[in-house]
């Protein structure tokens, strides 16, 4: 009886072992099938992810490029604006300077002859004619006129300065102011074999109507031999020459 019981137990264990083996085999087969099915799906998802990442990278690159292009366009526009503004400013400045040149006061100094002084004999005085040929008042006008009799045709020393000049005041457009030298001289006497020259020189300083200080310097030379015939001593304005050794300059 004991032997029968032992056989029954062994038979039961054998069946249980077979069922376990079969269960394990079925589980392994299920796992294999799942891997075979899931593998392509995982691979497909990886490919999709790579495509999405590539698309995102391309979009990001285009965004960077477009941003850079936008910045370059902005810089170009700013440069065009700056250049246009600079051109407009330069044109405005040029227009302003042109207007000032056209409207400002201009004082010219022309020869006005050499005449004998009527009340003091024998003395001659060289004269000049100061004229405003501009379009606005010349203000704070100062004039210096000097004269010298010399036998040197190429005299070159003609000192003059604003500090010692006579204050004229204002000269309106088209006005002419006649002034003589600050000192006269005795009329030159004819000398055989020599020539005598009379120099009249000086300067005028003034404000041109646009708060700019201006000057005109002059030096006129007369040949005493060109004096008018008749009594007394006089030289007509047209007998004067602009002395090339002196200062005939303006600003």
C-alpha positions in Angstrom: 0.0 0.0 0.0 2.9 2.3 0.7 4.3 1.6 -2.7 1.0 2.6 -4.4 0.9 5.9 -2.6 4.5 6.7 -3.6 3.7 6.0 -7.3 0.7 8.3 -7.2 2.7 11.1 -5.8 5.4 10.7 -8.4 2.8 10.7 -11.2 1.3 13.9 -9.8 4.7 15.6 -9.7 5.4 14.5 -13.3 2.2 16.1 -14.6 2.8 19.2 -12.6 6.3 19.5 -14.1 5.0 19.1 -17.6 2.3 21.7 -17.1 5.0 24.2 -15.7 7.3 23.5 -18.7 4.4 24.1 -21.1 3.5 27.4 -19.3 7.1 28.6 -19.5 7.2 27.8 -23.2 4.0 29.6 -23.8 5.3 32.7 -21.9 8.5 32.8 -23.9 6.7 32.5 -27.2 4.4 35.4 -26.2 7.4 37.6 -25.3 9.0 36.8 -28.7 5.8 37.7 -30.5 5.6 41.0 -28.6 9.2 41.8 -29.5 8.6 41.0 -33.2 5.5 43.2 -33.3 6.9 46.1 -31.1 10.3 46.2 -32.8 9.1 47.8 -36.1 6.9 50.1 -34.2 9.8 51.4 -32.1 12.0 51.7 -35.2 9.2 53.7 -37.0 8.9 56.0 -34.0 12.7 56.6 -34.0 12.6 57.5 -37.7 9.6 59.8 -37.1 11.5 61.4 -34.2 14.6 62.0 -36.4 12.5 63.5 -39.1 10.8 65.8 -36.7 14.1 66.8 -35.2 15.6 67.5 -38.7 12.5 69.6 -39.6 12.9 71.5 -36.4 16.6 72.1 -37.0 15.8 73.3 -40.6 13.2 75.6 -39.3 15.5 77.0 -36.6 18.2 77.6 -39.3 15.8 79.5 -41.5 14.7 81.5 -38.5 18.3 82.4 -37.7 19.0 83.3 -41.4 15.8 85.4 -41.6 16.7 87.2 -38.4 20.2 87.9 -39.7 18.7 89.2 -43.0 16.3 91.4 -41.1 19.1 92.8 -39.0 21.2 93.5 -42.2 18.2 95.2 -43.8 17.7 97.3 -40.7 21.4 98.3 -40.7 21.2 99.2 -44.4 18.1 101.2 -43.9 19.7 103.1 -40.9 22.7 103.8 -43.0 20.6 105.1 -45.9 18.7 107.3 -43.4 22.0 108.6 -41.9 23.4 109.3 -45.3 20.2 111.1 -46.4 20.2 113.1 -43.2 23.8 114.0 -43.7 23.2 115.0 -47.3 20.2 117.1 -46.2 22.2 118.8 -43.4 25.1 119.5 -45.8 22.6 120.9 -48.4 21.0 123.1 -45.7 24.4 124.3 -44.5 25.4 125.0 -48.1 22.2 126.9 -48.7 22.7 128.9 -45.5 26.3 129.8 -46.5 25.1 130.8 -50.0 22.4 133.0 -48.6 24.9 134.7 -46.3 27.3 135.3 -49.2 24.6 136.8 -51.3 23.1 138.9 -48.5 26.0 140.0 -46.4 27.6 143.4 -46.4 30.7 143.9 -48.6 32.8 147.0 -48.2 35.0 147.9 -51.1 37.6 150.7 -51.1 38.3 152.5 -54.4 40.8 155.3 -55.1 39.3 158.8 -54.8 42.3 160.9 -56.0 44.9 163.2 -54.4 43.8 166.7 -53.8 45.3 169.9 -52.4 43.9 171.0 -49.1 42.2 174.4 -49.6 42.9 175.9 -46.1 46.4 174.6 -45.5 49.1 175.3 -48.0 51.0 173.6 -49.3 49.5 170.2 -48.3 48.0 167.4 -50.3 45.8 164.5 -49.1 45.1 161.1 -50.7 41.4 160.1 -50.6 39.5 156.8 -50.8 35.8 156.0 -51.5 34.4 153.4 -49.1 31.3 151.7 -50.5 28.9 149.0 -49.2 28.2 146.9 -52.3 26.4 144.2 -50.2 22.7 143.9 -49.3 22.7 144.5 -45.5 24.2 147.1 -43.1 27.8 146.9 -42.3 28.2 147.7 -38.6 31.0 148.7 -36.3 33.0 150.0 -39.3 36.5 151.2 -38.6 38.6 152.8 -41.3 42.3 153.7 -41.5 43.8 155.7 -44.4 47.4 156.7 -44.6 49.6 158.4 -47.2 53.3 158.6 -48.1 55.3 160.4 -50.8 58.3 158.4 -52.0 60.7 158.1 -54.9 60.6 154.3 -54.5 58.3 152.7 -57.0 58.5 149.3 -55.3 57.9 150.3 -51.7 56.7 147.4 -49.7 56.2 148.5 -46.0 52.6 149.5 -45.4 51.7 149.0 -41.7 48.1 149.2 -40.7 46.0 147.9 -37.8 42.3 148.0 -36.6 43.1 149.4 -33.2 44.2 152.8 -34.6 41.4 153.0 -37.2 38.7 155.6 -37.1 35.2 154.5 -36.0 32.8 155.2 -38.9 29.8 153.3 -37.3 27.3 151.8 -39.8 27.3 151.9 -43.6 24.0 151.0 -45.3 23.8 149.1 -48.6 24.7 151.3 -51.6 26.2 154.1 -49.5 29.6 155.6 -50.2 31.8 157.2 -47.6 34.7 159.4 -48.7 37.7 159.7 -46.4 41.2 161.2 -46.6 44.5 160.2 -45.1 45.1 160.9 -41.5 48.1 163.0 -42.4 48.9 165.2 -45.4 52.2 165.9 -47.2 53.8 168.7 -49.1 53.2 168.5 -52.9 56.2 166.8 -54.5 58.3 169.1 -56.7 59.4 167.9 -60.1 63.0 166.7 -60.2 64.8 166.1 -63.4 65.8 162.5 -63.9 63.7 161.1 -61.1 60.1 160.1 -60.4 57.9 160.6 -57.4 55.1 158.3 -56.2 52.2 158.9 -53.8 51.0 155.9 -51.9 47.6 155.8 -50.2 46.9 152.7 -48.2 45.0 151.3 -45.2 42.2 149.0 -44.2 38.5 148.8 -43.2 37.1 146.4 -40.6 33.4 145.7 -40.1 30.7 143.2 -39.1 29.0 141.8 -42.2 25.4 141.6 -40.9 25.8 137.9 -39.8 28.0 138.5 -36.8 31.2 137.8 -38.8 34.1 140.2 -38.6 35.4 141.2 -42.0 38.2 143.3 -43.5 39.3 144.9 -46.7 42.9 146.1 -47.1 44.1 148.4 -49.9 47.1 150.1 -51.3 46.9 152.6 -54.2 49.9 154.1 -56.0 49.9 157.4 -58.0 52.7 158.7 -60.2 53.1 162.4 -59.4 53.9 163.1 -63.0 50.3 162.2 -63.9 49.0 165.2 -62.0 46.3 167.4 -63.6 47.4 170.4 -65.6 46.5 173.9 -64.2 47.0 175.5 -60.9 47.5 173.6 -57.7 48.2 169.9 -57.4 45.7 167.1 -57.9 45.6 163.6 -59.2 42.4 162.1 -60.6 41.2 158.7 -59.2 41.7 157.0 -62.6 45.4 157.8 -62.3 45.8 155.3 -59.3 47.1 151.8 -59.6 46.7 149.0 -57.2 50.2 148.5 -55.8 51.2 144.9 -56.2 53.7 145.2 -53.3 51.1 146.3 -50.9 48.2 144.5 -49.3 45.0 144.4 -51.5 43.1 141.7 -49.8 39.7 141.0 -48.3 37.7 138.2 -46.6 
